[in-house]
Amino acid sequence: MKTKNPILEAKNINKTYLQTSGFFVKRHTKIKALNDVSLSIREGQTIALVGESGSGKSTLARCLLQLQTIDSGILMFNGKDVHSLNLRELKSMQREVQMVFQDPYASLNPRMKVKDIIEEGLVIHKVGTTIEREKKVTAMIKRVGLSRSDLVKYPHEFSGGQRQRIGIDRKSTRLNSS
C-alpha cells in the first residue's frame, strides 16, 4: 500500500509572545509558546492535540491555519511553503485544514439554528446550490449520529458531546464528501 504524502507539514516551528508588565516601569518578558515543534498530517488523517492548559495547543493550531505568524520554522501545505501561497491557495488550505474547538458551548452561535450553523461554511465558500446544500447538510447531520429534525434546534438544546459533533460537522465544507 502506497503511503500518502503529507497534506500539512510543520518543521521546527517556533512562536514567542512578548508580555509587558509594570505600570510605571515597563518590563518585557518573552514567553516561548512553541519550541521546535514538528508534525506531519496526511490526507484523511485526523489528529488531536492533548496537553495542559497553556502548553501551546491553540497557538500551534492558529499557526498551522495561518491565523498567527510563526517566528521561525517551515510550514508546508501540499508540498508548498505556506508563505508562498497566493490568496486562492491559502483559502483552499483553510477550507481543508480546520480545527474543532474544545469548548462546544462557546464555539456555536446560540442564536443560529443547527442547519444554519452547518450550512454557513458552504454558503461562505459558495459551495453548491441551495438544494445541493440542503441535501449536504442533511447527510452531514446524519453522519454524526443526529437526525434531520435536529436541524431546526438551537445549540442549547444539545449535550456537550452533541455540540462537538455539530462543530465537527460544521467544518466539513466540501460538497463531494458524504
C-alpha positions in Angstrom: 0.0 0.0 0.0 1.4 3.4 -1.0 1.8 5.9 1.8 0.1 9.3 1.1 2.2 12.4 1.1 1.7 14.8 3.9 -1.0 17.4 3.2 0.3 19.6 6.1 3.8 19.5 7.5 5.4 21.7 10.1 9.1 21.6 10.7 10.8 23.2 13.7 8.0 25.8 14.4 8.8 28.4 17.0 6.5 31.1 18.4 7.3 33.6 21.1 5.0 36.2 22.7 6.1 39.4 24.3 4.5 40.0 27.7 4.5 43.5 29.1 4.2 44.1 32.9 4.5 47.1 35.2 2.7 50.4 35.3 5.5 53.0 35.7 8.4 50.9 34.7 7.6 48.6 31.8 9.2 45.2 31.8 9.1 42.9 28.7 9.3 39.2 29.1 9.5 36.7 26.2 7.2 33.7 26.6 8.1 30.7 24.4 4.8 29.2 23.3 6.2 26.8 20.7 9.7 25.5 20.8 10.9 23.5 17.8 7.6 21.8 17.1 7.4 19.4 14.1 4.4 17.3 12.8 3.1 15.8 9.7 -0.5 15.2 8.8 -1.5 13.0 5.8 -4.7 13.4 3.7 -7.7 12.0 5.5 -5.9 11.8 8.8 -7.3 13.4 11.9 -5.1 14.3 14.8 -5.8 15.5 18.4 -3.5 17.8 20.4 -3.5 16.9 24.1 -1.8 18.9 26.8 -2.1 21.0 29.8 -3.6 24.5 29.7 -1.1 26.9 28.4 1.1 24.3 26.7 0.6 25.8 23.2 -2.1 23.7 21.7 -4.2 26.6 20.5 -1.1 28.6 19.4 0.0 25.7 17.3 -3.4 25.3 15.7 -3.6 29.0 14.9 -0.1 28.9 13.4 -0.9 25.9 11.3 -4.0 27.7 9.9 -2.0 30.9 9.3 -4.2 32.8 11.8 -1.0 33.7 13.6 2.5 34.1 12.1 5.3 31.8 13.2 8.7 33.3 14.4 10.7 30.6 12.6 10.4 27.2 11.0 8.8 25.8 7.9 5.1 25.2 7.2 4.2 23.2 4.1 0.7 22.6 2.5 0.6 20.0 -0.3 4.3 20.3 -0.7 4.4 24.1 -1.0 5.7 26.6 1.5 2.6 28.3 3.0 4.3 31.7 2.8 4.4 31.4 -1.0 0.7 30.5 -1.4 -1.5 33.0 -3.2 -4.9 34.1 -1.7 -6.8 31.3 -3.6 -4.4 28.6 -2.4 -4.5 29.9 1.2 -8.3 29.9 1.2 -8.2 26.3 -0.1 -5.9 25.3 2.7 -8.1 26.9 5.3 -11.1 25.0 3.9 -9.2 21.7 4.1 -7.4 22.1 7.4 -9.6 23.2 10.2 -9.8 23.0 14.0 -12.7 22.0 16.1 -12.7 24.0 19.3 -12.6 22.1 22.6 -15.4 24.2 24.2 -18.6 23.3 22.4 -20.6 25.8 24.4 -18.5 28.8 23.2 -17.9 27.7 19.6 -21.5 27.6 18.3 -23.6 30.7 17.8 -26.6 30.4 20.3 -28.8 32.5 18.0 -28.5 30.3 15.0 -30.3 27.0 14.3 -28.1 24.0 13.7 -29.0 23.9 10.0 -27.7 27.5 9.6 -24.5 26.7 11.6 -23.6 23.7 9.5 -24.6 25.4 6.2 -22.7 28.6 6.9 -19.3 27.4 5.7 -20.9 26.1 2.5 -22.5 29.4 1.8 -19.4 31.4 2.6 -17.3 29.3 0.2 -20.1 29.4 -2.4 -20.5 25.6 -2.5 -23.4 24.2 -4.4 -27.0 25.5 -4.9 -29.5 25.9 -2.1 -31.0 22.5 -2.9 -27.5 20.8 -3.0 -26.5 22.5 0.3 -29.8 21.3 1.9 -29.0 17.7 0.9 -25.5 18.0 2.0 -26.4 19.4 5.4 -29.0 16.6 5.9 -26.4 14.0 5.0 -23.8 15.6 7.3 -26.1 15.7 10.4 -27.0 12.0 9.9 -23.3 11.1 9.5 -22.5 12.4 13.1 -25.4 10.5 14.6 -28.1 13.2 14.8 -31.4 13.4 12.9 -32.8 15.7 10.3 -35.3 17.0 13.0 -32.2 18.3 14.9 -31.5 20.8 12.2 -34.2 23.2 13.4 -32.9 23.2 17.0 -30.6 25.6 18.7 -27.2 24.7 20.3 -28.5 25.0 23.9 -30.9 22.0 23.1 -27.9 19.6 22.8 -25.5 18.0 25.1 -21.8 18.9 25.1 -20.9 15.8 23.0 -23.6 16.6 20.5 -22.4 20.2 20.2 -18.9 18.9 19.5 -20.3 16.7 16.7 -22.2 19.7 15.3 -18.9 21.6 15.4 -17.1 18.8 13.5 -20.0 18.8 11.0 -19.7 22.5 10.5 -16.1 22.1 9.4 -17.0 19.7 6.6 -17.4 22.2 3.7 -16.7 20.1 0.7 -19.9 19.2 -1.3 -18.5 16.0 -2.7 -17.8 14.4 0.7 -20.6 12.5 2.5 
